[in-house]
Amino acid sequence: MFNPKKQNKMNKAELVDAIAAESKLTKADSQRALVGFGSFSVSKRAARNGRNPQTGKAIKIAAKKVAKFKAGAELAKTVNR
């Protein structure tokens, strides 16, 4: 099972297995649910200056990696109906 606290990479087969286990679907049904869904990637966000909204004091925000999601054609089509 996927553990978000571990810094593991998950391939598509492992994602299908995790979806099947959590949703009680078959692996084949889980695979079909991913078709046209979209893709995830990792993007680097640069360090920047920010402001504490409570105090107004300037703060430094460290650089970090963030997860990005790009919706697939099927998902975008369904959402935009």
N, C-alpha and C positions, 0 to 999 in steps of 0.2 A: 504494500500500500504506500502511496505517496506521502512523504513527510516534509512539509514546507520548511521545517527548521533545518533540515539537511540541505547542503548546497549541491544537490544532485541535478544532473540534467535528465530530462525525461524524453524518450523518443516516442514516436507515434504509437508503436505497439504497446508500450508501457502505459500510455494515456488511455488507450482502448481498454486494456486490462483493468485500470483503476476505475474507469467509468462503468464498466460491466460489473465490477465488484460492488460499487456503491449504489448503483441504480437497479440492481437485480435484472438487468437486461443481458441478453446473450452478447458474446463478443461481436458477432456479425451485426446485430442491431446497433451496438455501440459504434462500430466502424461506419455504418451508414449514417449515423447521427452527425458524424464529423465532416462528411462530404459537403463541401460548399459553405462550411461554417466560418472559416477564416484561419488566420495564422498568427502565431505569437513570435515576438523577437525581443532581443535585449538591446536597449539603447543607452548610451552614456549621456548623462546630464551634467553639464559643466558646473563648477562652483560659482556661486553668485552671492550678491549682497541682498539681504531681505530686511524686513522690519517686524518686530514683535507687535502684533496688533493690540495687545493690552497696554504695553508701556510706551510704544512708539520708538523704542530704542533700536538702533541699527544692529543687525546680527549678520554673521557670515554663515551661509548655508554650504555645506561640503558637497563636493562632487559625488555622484552616485550612479549606479546602474538602475534602470527602471524597465519594467515589462511593458511592451507595446503590443497592441492587438489591431490587426487589420481585418475587417469583416470581409468575408468571401462574397462572391456575386450572389449566391442563393440567399444568404442572410440579409444582405443589403436590399435585395429585391423584395423579400418578405417584410422587412421593416418599413420600407417606403411605399407600401400599398395604401 
